[in-house]
Amino acid sequence: MSIAIDSKILREGFNKVITIIDKRNSRPILTNSLIQINQNSIELIATDLEVSAKIVLEADSQEETTFCINTKNISDILRELPDDQLQLSIDQEKNLLNLSCGSINYSLLISPSEDFPKINFSNSNKVIQLRSNYLLNIINKISHAISTDETRINLNGIYLQQLENKLRTVAIDGHRLALFDIIDFESDNQTLIDGFIIPKKGVFELKKLAEANLDQDLDIYLDESFIHVISDKKNYLSVRLIAREYPKYQTVIPNKTTYTLTVEREAILNAVKRIKLLSNEKTNGVKVNLQSGEMTISADHPSLGYAIEKVPVSYDGVEMEIGFNAKYLLDTLNILSVNEITYELNNELSPVIVRSSEEENFLGIIMPLKI
């Protein structure tokens, strides 16, 4: 049998699935991709049993077959090939995929598809349809607060839960929280009402899918163990949910605050960037002194020196000095494309709320740092 496909199309297809492959996996079959040749299409499937992806590519083929091939090997080859027509043929007796591109020829070992895991990319329980741009905005707003502490698995992802007429998305790592609400949302799915956690790897594969399919509707299916996302019946993603209870994040958010500070985003962003250069490399600690109409940001490095900068703010509260991890301040400032930022606080030790009237669906929390 012979299959014709553009090398660029096949290269881009493997680029989308190769990040699924877990190089540390002890099962050799999981370093392979499953290739399904259909009439006029090629399907590429990769999985690590937690996250799975399927890409459907247009191709000139009149026959059907399936086989497995080492994902990294064929991806490396495709990366070096010119953008030209590829001819693929299967030698079943020798278990070879013959690949020709002009004067370039490869014969690659393939293996039977029977050992490859059976992957389901949808179920009958369609929950929601989201525009890819909207999903991308949500992930960009809160993913910086996902925990990297592997001993706290329930924090290693994004939490979603339906609360009355809105869908709430939350990430928290013990030092900060990011929350984004989708308003006017309705569903009777019990898993959504109970709440579920999408693991970090799945979140970033969702981000890749949304980036590759901008201005497209994403069909989302959900059950107790998996979330399935489909775009245009050509891009499929299946992610196993984290089967743990999410912490009571509401207890971190102050019920009320005493003082409010408003500052121009660009002014505080640039000031924190400059002062951070002389902060301690381990803590990234900076001191923020607040007084009427002015914020003073400073850092003192024992072997490099001292830095200080004053930023005008709208603030009429009591004078106080708070320590922060500069990276946490910058992470929140970088994901908000707004003109002004509002900080709400009670004292030097209480959680600080980050908001903006231009992003009403977003709420952030940053915990103070003892310096």
WOTAJO-V206147 format. One record per residue. N is the residue number from 0. OMEGA is omega in radians with two decimals (NA if undefined). D_FIRST is the distance of its C-alpha to the first C-alpha in whole Angstrom. Layout:
n->[N/N]
omega->[OMEGA/OMEGA]
d_first->[D_FIRST/D_FIRST]
//
This chain:
n->[0/1/2/3/4/5/6/7/8/9/10/11/12/13/14/15/16/17/18/19/20/21/22/23/24/25/26/27/28/29/30/31/32/33/34/35/36/37/38/39/40/41/42/43/44/45/46/47/48/49/50/51/52/53/54/55/56/57/58/59/60/61/62/63/64/65/66/67/68/69/70/71/72/73/74/75/76/77/78/79/80/81/82/83/84/85/86/87/88/89/90/91/92/93/94/95/96/97/98/99/100/101/102/103/104/105/106/107/108/109/110/111/112/113/114/115/116/117/118/119/120/121/122/123/124/125/126/127/128/129/130/131/132/133/134/135/136/137/138/139/140/141/142/143/144/145/146/147/148/149/150/151/152/153/154/155/156/157/158/159/160/161/162/163/164/165/166/167/168/169/170/171/172/173/174/175/176/177/178/179/180/181/182/183/184/185/186/187/188/189/190/191/192/193/194/195/196/197/198/199/200/201/202/203/204/205/206/207/208/209/210/211/212/213/214/215/216/217/218/219/220/221/222/223/224/225/226/227/228/229/230/231/232/233/234/235/236/237/238/239/240/241/242/243/244/245/246/247/248/249/250/251/252/253/254/255/256/257/258/259/260/261/262/263/264/265/266/267/268/269/270/271/272/273/274/275/276/277/278/279/280/281/282/283/284/285/286/287/288/289/290/291/292/293/294/295/296/297/298/299/300/301/302/303/304/305/306/307/308/309/310/311/312/313/314/315/316/317/318/319/320/321/322/323/324/325/326/327/328/329/330/331/332/333/334/335/336/337/338/339/340/341/342/343/344/345/346/347/348/349/350/351/352/353/354/355/356/357/358/359/360/361/362/363/364/365/366/367/368/369/370]
omega->[-3.11/-3.14/3.10/3.12/3.11/-3.10/-3.14/-3.14/3.14/3.11/-3.13/3.09/3.12/3.08/-3.13/-3.07/-3.01/3.14/3.08/-3.02/3.07/-3.09/-3.11/-3.07/-3.09/3.13/-3.08/-3.09/-3.10/2.97/3.13/2.92/3.04/3.12/3.09/3.10/3.09/3.06/3.09/3.07/3.01/3.07/3.06/-3.12/3.09/-3.14/2.90/-3.12/3.05/3.10/-3.13/3.13/3.04/3.11/3.11/-3.09/3.07/-3.14/3.10/-3.10/3.14/-3.11/-3.12/3.06/3.08/3.08/3.10/-3.14/3.14/-3.00/-3.10/-3.10/-3.10/3.09/3.11/3.14/-3.12/3.13/-3.09/-3.10/3.06/3.07/-3.06/3.12/3.07/2.98/3.13/3.06/-3.08/2.99/-3.03/-3.09/-3.10/-3.10/-3.11/2.91/3.10/-3.06/-3.12/3.09/-3.05/3.13/-3.10/-3.11/3.05/2.95/-3.00/3.12/3.07/3.14/-3.12/-3.08/-3.03/-3.09/-3.11/-3.11/3.06/-3.05/3.06/-3.09/3.06/2.97/-3.05/-3.01/3.11/-3.04/-2.94/2.97/-3.11/3.01/-3.07/3.14/-3.12/3.09/3.12/3.12/3.13/-3.12/3.14/-3.08/-2.98/-3.01/3.14/-3.09/3.07/-3.13/3.04/3.13/-3.05/3.07/3.11/-3.01/-3.08/3.09/-3.08/-3.14/3.12/-3.14/3.07/3.10/3.05/3.09/-3.08/-3.05/3.10/3.06/-3.11/3.06/-3.02/2.93/-3.11/3.14/3.14/3.11/-3.14/3.14/3.02/-3.04/3.10/-3.11/2.95/-3.05/3.11/-3.14/3.12/3.07/3.08/3.14/-3.05/3.12/3.12/3.12/3.13/-3.10/3.14/-3.05/3.03/-3.09/-3.04/-3.14/3.10/3.12/-3.08/2.98/3.03/3.11/3.10/-3.14/-3.14/3.13/-3.11/-3.08/-3.12/3.13/3.08/3.03/3.09/3.06/-3.05/3.12/-3.01/2.93/-3.04/-3.03/-3.02/2.87/-3.13/-3.14/-3.11/3.07/2.99/-3.14/3.10/-3.13/-3.07/3.08/3.09/-3.05/3.06/-3.13/3.07/-3.06/3.10/3.09/3.13/-3.12/3.13/-3.06/-3.10/-3.10/-3.14/-3.06/3.13/3.10/3.08/3.13/-3.06/-3.02/3.13/3.13/3.10/-3.07/3.07/-3.05/-3.09/-3.11/-3.12/3.12/-3.11/3.14/-3.14/3.09/-3.09/-3.07/3.14/-3.12/3.12/3.06/3.10/-3.06/-3.10/-3.05/-3.03/-3.01/3.00/3.08/3.10/3.10/-3.11/2.98/-3.01/3.05/-3.03/3.03/3.10/-3.13/-3.09/3.07/-3.10/3.14/-3.03/-3.10/-3.12/3.13/-2.99/3.11/3.14/3.09/3.12/-3.12/3.10/-3.12/2.97/-3.08/-3.13/-3.12/3.14/3.10/3.10/3.11/-3.09/3.04/3.11/2.88/-3.05/3.14/-3.13/3.06/-3.09/-3.13/-3.13/3.14/-3.09/-3.09/3.13/3.12/-3.07/3.12/-3.09/3.09/3.07/3.06/3.10/-3.05/3.11/-3.13/-3.05/-3.04/-3.04/3.09/-3.14/3.12/3.09/3.13/2.94/3.11/3.13/3.10/-2.99/-3.11/-3.08/2.99/3.09/3.04/3.02/3.11/3.08/-3.13/3.09/-3.13/NA]
d_first->[0/4/7/10/14/17/18/21/20/18/21/23/21/22/25/26/25/26/29/29/28/31/31/34/32/33/30/27/24/26/25/22/20/18/14/13/10/12/12/13/14/13/16/18/21/23/27/30/31/33/31/28/26/23/21/19/18/17/13/11/8/8/7/9/9/12/13/16/17/20/21/24/22/19/22/24/21/21/24/25/22/23/23/20/16/14/10/8/6/6/8/10/13/14/13/12/11/11/12/14/16/18/20/19/17/16/15/16/16/15/17/16/17/20/23/22/25/25/26/28/28/30/33/35/38/38/41/41/39/40/39/37/40/43/41/41/44/45/43/45/48/48/45/48/50/47/49/47/50/47/50/50/47/48/49/46/44/45/47/47/49/50/54/55/54/52/49/50/48/50/50/52/53/56/58/56/55/53/53/51/52/50/52/52/49/49/47/48/46/47/45/46/50/50/48/45/44/41/40/41/37/36/38/37/33/35/36/33/32/35/35/31/32/35/37/35/36/35/35/36/36/38/39/41/39/36/36/33/32/30/30/28/26/24/26/27/29/31/34/36/40/43/44/48/51/51/55/58/57/60/62/61/62/66/67/70/70/74/73/70/69/67/66/64/60/60/64/63/59/60/64/62/59/62/64/61/61/64/63/63/59/59/61/60/63/65/69/69/73/74/77/78/76/74/71/72/69/69/68/70/68/70/69/68/70/71/69/71/70/72/70/71/71/72/74/77/77/79/78/76/73/70/67/64/60/60/56/56/58/56/53/54/56/52/50/53/53/56/60/62/62/64/65/67/69/72/73/72/70/68/65/64/62/60/60/60/61/58/56/57/54/54/57/57/59/60/62/65/65/68/69]
//
